[in-house]
């Protein structure tokens, strides 16, 4: 479609329009820039559990693989899945169980490949569950039992359980770590209404600003080699210019029921939040309200995306991102083609190993500062689901409080006192679930919310159901949140 006149709903380009190629490429890159911070955070967090925090070449390859798979999954989703202009990328929902899987695989001193193969196996088997839930239509029936009282602690515990990666990492050098936090707060909260760039890229701007300061201090001799915030581009030399990610590049996956069960808890959290993203994206892009068939195809395709992630070895899965939904509202461009252009760019960048290696040069205090801001937002996004719940209800307060507390407390106990009984595989499953706060909180909340009497309005289901009976809550197009997924 030529020309860029606003269409119905105030959009410049709606979902089926095709802007000029040059403009489309620029807009597509912008969509992906909004989620760079979240996407890069995942391999940076997994570096230590996987045993590659001191191996910049492997870490660069992992980052490149993450971008490459994101491009593939987005193309599949926007072309044959729900066909919405929504980006697919890594999910924080998988981090805690994936870290637990790395711990089990590395208990005998195993290296990176063995740990990655264990995570890959769990991701692949879990993806089959999501594919079946999606394409069978089961997902529509499951949403009747999973409401905001379940989702709130599940999502919030993802962010809260990652607290060891926040202040301890930023605190390696508080002047730089604190500067990162301050800049992210400045750009995302104080200045976000001043210019669109602050609303779209607060994480990148905050990290970039602190990175520049660390670079200046390094160049002037204030930070010497060995300093926590020492900044050097020497790590770029270890990475080749071109490295195309390949299936099973780390070796053949290994499969474990215990590891898979833990990962499935992450899948469930990811699926439920993605459904909300579908509705929000459709409204922003001028698309029809998603039907149960559209939702099923979307969740099924997310499962295929996770299967691809497991085959390539990202150490993670894929899910729908909320960030680019906010970008649609800001730019008034809801074109499916734009997101596909962006996916093509990610395929190219994912194959340029130097691009991934660039992110490995970020000093750890800056990464830790980013974690503090980002994971706090994840916890808050989870708790924001409680706005639909009657918080004057003693029933609801008990379920919410008990789920939160046990989600934080039970993993501490299970890690200190793992159960041991026959059969061993069942004991492994219990230990994996018990040591995953997200799984504990979700299990307790969904059971209690469905057995303790309460009205749909009291439980928040009136605003949560995704059928004809109730519409999803309105979305503020000028508010950007980081998907936990």
Secondary structure by P-SEA (a helix, b strand, c coil): ccccccccccccccccccccaaaaaaaaaaaaaaaaaaaaaaaaaacccccccccaaaaaaaaaaaaaaaaaaaaaaacccccccbbbbbbccaaaaaaaaaaaaacccccaaaaaaaaaaaaaaaaaaaaaaaaacaaaaaaaaccaaaaaaaaaaaaaaacccccccccccaaaaaaaaaaaaaaacccccccccccccaaaaaaaaaaaaaaaaaaacccccccccccccccccccccbbbbbcccccbbbbbaaaaaaaaaaaaaaaaaaaaaaaaaaaaaccccccaaaaaaaaaaaaaaaaaaaaacccbbbbbbaaaaaaaaaaccccaaaaaaaaaaaaaaaaaaaaaaaaaaccaaaaaaaaaaaaaaaaaaaaccccccccccaaaaaaaaaaaaaaacaaaaaaabbbbccaaaaaaaaaaaaacaaaaaaaaaaaaaaccccccccccccccccccccccccccccbbbbbcc
